[in-house]
Amino acid sequence: MTAKHILVAGTGSAGKRHLRNFAFLGCRVSGMDPRKDRLEEAAKSAELVHSFGSLDEAWRQDDFDAVVVASPPAFHVSQCAECLKRGKPVLLEKPVAPSFAEAERLAAEGAGDPARPAVLVGYTYRWWPSIRFLRGKLRDGTIGKPLYADFVMSAHLADWHPWERYQDFFMASKELGGGALLDESHFIDLMIWLFGMPSKIYAQVERLSPLEIETDDHVDILASYDGSFRARLHLDLYGRPHERTIRIVGEKGSLVWSFEPDAVKIGLEAGRDWQEIRFGHERNEMFLRLAEHFLDVVGGGCEPLCTLRDGLNALRVVEACRQSSISDRAVTLDP
């Protein structure tokens, strides 16, 4: 079987990771980035078949089986739409777009139509083994009916890419689609994946720290569900030490997931005797599993496990958070 040829559009940190992973999986890989220095760095990560400064230049070659769109969010919709028009399946980095309206435009252009090439949205935590285990325990009733969940993502932006000034990272730019709310919508997607869409959102989206950025660095969200379940999400770009955790409290006990250590704890008694299951996977594991799944999608072996509709749902919550923060009122989400 001929090796798949994958074009990665955007060869920053995420793009280089995709290049390495697809090359590791036996694919031929090419890179596109308007910055020559990033293409040169990408060539050190994986052997590139081609290097391009624009998509227009890449299309003149056009022997690609699929495209990874790993550019800043501001370019996601236009680049994804262009790939789909050329019949290329797309692995689209999250978020789908900086706004729900832009993402809807992509859907309106036919993305998500079964007759069009597939779009897989890269909410990678869905492929993290310990998160999948957590979801299984939630679904099998280990803690009974869930009543409350607490999601925390706290990590100082200057530590994310120590090889570059954080002020130059797209996360610092409102125009490019940075900020805690958009970039860490990972945890909004996980909330929806675990519990479904909330019915009401109250949120504060702010910039509190002295970080030299244009974007939000502090987000608090209270999500209400019809019935008797609530979820709280805290996202920030200034926390040290870094923390990524999910705590779910149910009628019979609690589940706690942590990124470091990579573990799930199960507590079913009044005391502090927890059953802890350690996984110990390296962070790249979820990206590698995502890449394997994308190759299955490209080969026609399965449908995407994280669809454009899933990406749109995450952005519906993002927009509700923005509206709530501006109005200082809860926002009801239409079914």
KATAHU-V584316 format. One record per residue. SS is DSSP state (hx for helix, st for strand, lp for the rest). NEAR is the number of other ideal C-beta (glycine too) atoms within 12 Angstrom. D_FIRST is the distance of its C-alpha to the first C-alpha in whole Angstrom. Layout:
BEGIN
SS_NEAR_D_FIRST + SS_NEAR_D_FIRST
END
This chain:
BEGIN
lp_8_0 + lp_10_4 + lp_19_6 + lp_33_9 + st_29_12 + st_44_15 + st_48_19 + st_53_21 + st_47_25 + lp_42_28 + lp_39_27 + lp_36_30 + hx_30_30 + hx_40_28 + hx_42_25 + hx_33_25 + hx_33_24 + hx_45_21 + hx_43_20 + hx_31_21 + hx_37_19 + hx_42_16 + hx_29_16 + hx_21_16 + lp_27_13 + lp_18_11 + lp_35_11 + st_26_13 + st_40_16 + st_40_19 + st_48_23 + st_45_25 + lp_39_29 + lp_24_32 + lp_24_34 + hx_17_33 + hx_18_34 + hx_35_31 + hx_32_28 + hx_17_30 + hx_25_30 + hx_38_26 + hx_25_25 + hx_17_27 + hx_27_25 + lp_30_21 + lp_19_20 + st_34_20 + st_28_18 + st_28_21 + st_32_24 + st_31_26 + lp_21_30 + lp_24_29 + hx_33_27 + hx_16_29 + hx_20_27 + hx_34_24 + hx_24_24 + hx_15_25 + hx_20_21 + lp_22_19 + lp_20_16 + lp_36_15 + lp_33_13 + st_41_16 + st_48_19 + st_49_21 + st_48_25 + lp_42_27 + lp_40_30 + lp_40_33 + hx_42_34 + hx_26_36 + hx_33_33 + hx_44_31 + hx_38_32 + hx_24_32 + hx_41_29 + hx_48_27 + hx_33_29 + hx_30_27 + hx_40_24 + hx_30_24 + hx_20_26 + lp_25_23 + lp_20_21 + lp_37_19 + st_35_19 + st_46_21 + st_52_22 + st_50_25 + st_45_27 + lp_42_31 + lp_45_33 + lp_48_32 + lp_40_35 + lp_34_38 + lp_26_40 + hx_29_40 + hx_19_41 + hx_30_38 + hx_39_35 + hx_23_37 + hx_23_37 + hx_38_33 + hx_31_33 + hx_16_35 + lp_22_33 + lp_19_30 + lp_41_28 + lp_31_28 + lp_17_28 + lp_13_26 + lp_10_25 + lp_23_24 + lp_33_21 + lp_37_21 + st_47_23 + st_42_23 + st_47_26 + st_46_26 + lp_40_29 + hx_36_28 + hx_41_30 + hx_34_29 + hx_33_26 + lp_34_29 + hx_27_29 + hx_36_33 + hx_39_33 + hx_26_31 + hx_26_34 + hx_39_37 + hx_29_36 + hx_19_35 + hx_32_39 + hx_36_40 + hx_20_39 + lp_15_40 + lp_16_44 + lp_27_44 + lp_30_47 + lp_19_48 + lp_20_48 + st_34_47 + st_22_50 + st_25_49 + st_40_46 + st_28_46 + st_42_43 + st_29_44 + st_37_42 + st_30_44 + lp_32_43 + lp_25_45 + hx_39_43 + hx_27_44 + hx_20_42 + lp_29_38 + lp_22_37 + lp_12_40 + lp_16_39 + lp_21_40 + lp_16_43 + hx_27_43 + hx_18_45 + hx_23_42 + lp_31_39 + hx_38_38 + hx_40_40 + hx_31_43 + lp_23_43 + lp_22_44 + lp_17_43 + lp_26_39 + lp_35_39 + lp_33_40 + lp_39_42 + hx_44_42 + hx_46_42 + hx_46_39 + hx_41_37 + lp_42_38 + lp_49_37 + hx_38_35 + hx_45_38 + hx_43_39 + hx_41_35 + hx_45_36 + hx_43_39 + hx_36_38 + hx_34_35 + hx_33_37 + hx_34_40 + lp_23_40 + lp_30_41 + lp_38_45 + lp_25_48 + st_28_50 + st_39_49 + st_30_52 + st_38_51 + st_30_52 + st_36_50 + st_25_51 + lp_26_51 + lp_19_54 + lp_22_53 + lp_12_54 + lp_30_50 + lp_20_50 + lp_33_48 + lp_19_48 + lp_37_46 + lp_37_47 + lp_38_47 + st_31_48 + st_41_48 + st_29_49 + st_41_48 + st_31_50 + st_39_48 + st_29_50 + st_25_48 + lp_16_50 + lp_14_52 + lp_13_53 + st_27_50 + st_27_50 + st_38_47 + st_29_48 + st_45_45 + st_34_46 + st_41_44 + st_35_46 + lp_39_45 + lp_31_48 + lp_27_48 + lp_14_48 + lp_12_47 + lp_22_43 + st_24_43 + st_33_41 + st_33_42 + st_42_42 + st_32_45 + st_40_45 + st_26_49 + st_28_49 + lp_17_52 + lp_22_51 + lp_28_50 + st_32_48 + st_41_44 + st_33_43 + st_41_40 + st_29_40 + lp_34_37 + lp_20_39 + lp_18_40 + lp_27_36 + st_28_38 + st_36_40 + st_31_43 + st_28_45 + st_24_49 + lp_22_50 + lp_13_54 + lp_9_57 + lp_8_57 + lp_12_54 + lp_12_52 + lp_19_49 + st_20_46 + st_21_43 + st_23_39 + st_17_38 + lp_25_34 + lp_17_34 + lp_24_30 + lp_15_30 + lp_23_30 + hx_20_26 + hx_25_25 + hx_31_26 + hx_36_24 + hx_26_21 + hx_28_21 + hx_37_21 + hx_38_18 + hx_27_16 + hx_31_18 + hx_45_17 + hx_34_13 + hx_23_14 + hx_30_16 + hx_34_14 + lp_20_11 + lp_14_14 + lp_13_15 + lp_17_18 + lp_21_21 + lp_33_22 + lp_27_25 + lp_38_27 + lp_30_27 + hx_43_29 + hx_27_32 + hx_35_32 + hx_47_32 + hx_38_35 + hx_37_37 + hx_42_37 + hx_42_38 + hx_36_41 + hx_44_42 + hx_49_42 + hx_33_44 + hx_35_47 + hx_43_47 + hx_29_48 + hx_24_51 + hx_30_52 + hx_27_53 + hx_15_54 + hx_16_56 + lp_13_57 + lp_15_57 + lp_22_54 + st_28_52 + st_19_51 + lp_28_47 + lp_12_47 + lp_11_45
END
